[in-house]
Each structure stands twice: as C-alpha cells, then as structure tokens.
Amino acid sequence: MAGETDLSRLLQSMTPQLNPGQYVFCCVAADHDCSALQPIASLREAEGLSLVLPCEVADAHGLRYDFVAAWITLQVHSSLAAVGLTASFSAALAQAGVSCNVVAGFHHDHLFVPIERAERALSTLRALSAAALPEPV
C-alpha cells in the first residue's frame, strides 16, 4: 500500500506514539562491528557511522553521547514523497521550544526529542493534529 501524500490527511491522522525508553545518538568508526548493538537507525557520514541506540546499549558498550532523547513515532503511513509534513510538525515543535531530530523510515516518521520535553512534544503534535481536523458542519 502506498503512503499518504495529502498534507491535511497526514496531519489529521499522524497519531504520535511515545516509544518506551531513552535513546542516544553515537558515532563509531565506519568499519565498527555493530552486530551486538542492533541500532534503531544508522547513517554513514564522512566522520563515521552515526547510530541511534537505546541508552542502556550505548552505556553497556562504553559509547559516548551527549543527547538523551525520547522516541516518538508518527503512526500515519506517510509517503516518502509527501510534501509539508516535516515542515508542519517541526514548525509546531519549534514554536513550543522543542528540538527535534527526524528519521524517516519507509512507513513512518520517527522523532527524537529531548527526554525532558517528551510530554510537551506529544501535546504539541496532538494539538497540531486536532487543528487539522475539518470543522463540524
């Protein structure tokens, strides 16, 4: 099934869900064996391999990090070609004073926000979704 591209429908049905746990961003050498780490996400950069890991996994493997995040998944199946979803929620979060790091998966967008701002992020996203609902007739 193809992902949704209509911005109004995306906002109305984004249904943000807070995943349990605390997550961190780490960087390891490009040739690092990550099989024991089982990262949530990874991205190869010129400086090395960036990983998103549960905090306890990073701690257990002695990996350094400086940002502890909550992980929010937008449950709507958004198309990778959709226009405006990221701009809409990032603007709303910025207005609320919440930083956000976005990882787009094939089906969903995943937002990593400061752990201490997770509830603020959820309420902001839910308000954005409610504001996008059509007016009752």
C-alpha positions in Angstrom: 0.0 0.0 0.0 1.3 3.4 -1.0 1.9 6.0 1.7 -0.3 9.1 2.2 0.7 12.3 0.4 -2.2 14.6 1.2 -0.9 17.0 3.9 -4.3 17.5 5.6 -4.9 13.8 5.9 -1.3 13.3 7.1 -1.7 15.9 9.9 -5.2 14.7 10.9 -4.1 11.0 11.3 -0.4 11.3 12.4 -1.2 9.8 15.8 2.0 10.4 17.7 3.1 7.5 19.9 5.8 7.6 22.5 8.0 4.6 22.5 9.3 3.4 25.9 12.9 4.0 26.8 15.7 6.6 26.3 17.7 6.9 23.1 21.0 8.4 22.2 23.0 9.3 19.1 26.5 7.9 18.9 29.3 7.9 16.3 31.6 4.9 15.7 34.2 4.1 13.0 32.7 3.3 9.6 34.1 -0.3 9.9 32.8 -0.9 13.5 31.1 -4.2 14.0 27.6 -3.2 15.1 26.0 -6.6 15.2 25.8 -6.6 19.1 24.4 -3.0 19.1 21.3 -3.6 17.0 20.8 0.1 16.3 17.4 1.7 15.8 18.8 3.6 12.9 22.2 4.2 11.3 23.6 6.6 8.8 27.1 6.6 7.2 28.7 10.0 7.3 32.2 11.2 6.4 33.1 11.2 10.1 31.9 7.7 10.8 28.8 5.7 11.3 26.0 7.6 13.2 23.8 5.3 15.3 20.6 5.7 17.2 20.7 3.3 20.2 18.8 2.6 23.4 20.7 4.5 26.1 21.5 1.2 28.0 23.0 -0.4 24.9 25.4 2.6 24.4 26.3 2.5 28.1 26.9 -1.2 28.1 29.3 -0.8 25.2 31.1 2.3 26.5 29.9 4.6 23.7 29.9 8.3 24.2 26.8 10.5 23.7 25.7 14.0 24.7 21.9 13.9 23.9 19.3 11.7 25.6 16.1 11.5 23.6 12.6 10.2 23.7 11.4 8.5 20.5 8.0 9.4 19.1 6.7 7.6 16.1 4.0 9.2 13.9 1.7 6.3 13.2 0.4 7.6 9.8 1.9 5.8 6.8 3.4 8.8 5.1 4.8 8.7 1.6 8.5 9.5 1.3 7.3 11.9 -1.5 4.8 13.7 0.8 5.4 17.5 0.9 4.9 19.5 4.1 4.6 17.0 6.9 8.1 17.5 8.3 7.8 21.3 7.9 4.5 21.4 9.7 5.4 19.4 12.8 8.9 20.8 13.1 7.5 24.4 13.0 5.0 23.5 15.7 7.7 21.9 17.8 10.0 24.9 17.3 7.2 27.2 18.4 6.8 25.1 21.5 10.6 25.2 22.2 11.2 21.5 21.5 14.2 20.5 19.4 13.6 17.6 17.1 15.8 15.1 15.1 13.8 13.3 12.4 14.5 9.9 10.9 12.2 8.9 8.1 11.5 5.2 7.7 9.8 3.5 4.8 6.4 3.7 6.6 6.7 6.3 9.4 8.5 9.3 10.6 10.4 9.0 13.8 11.1 12.0 16.0 13.8 12.1 18.7 13.2 14.9 21.1 14.9 15.8 24.4 13.7 13.3 27.0 12.6 16.1 29.4 10.4 17.6 26.7 8.7 14.4 25.5 5.3 15.2 27.0 5.4 18.8 25.6 6.3 17.3 22.2 3.4 14.9 22.4 0.8 17.5 23.4 2.1 19.9 20.7 1.8 17.1 18.0 -1.7 16.2 19.2 -2.8 19.8 19.1 -1.4 20.2 15.5 -3.3 17.1 14.5 -6.6 18.3 16.1 -6.2 21.7 14.5 -6.1 20.0 11.1 -9.4 18.2 11.5 -12.3 19.5 9.4 -14.8 21.8 11.1 -18.0 20.0 12.1 -21.0 21.0 9.9 
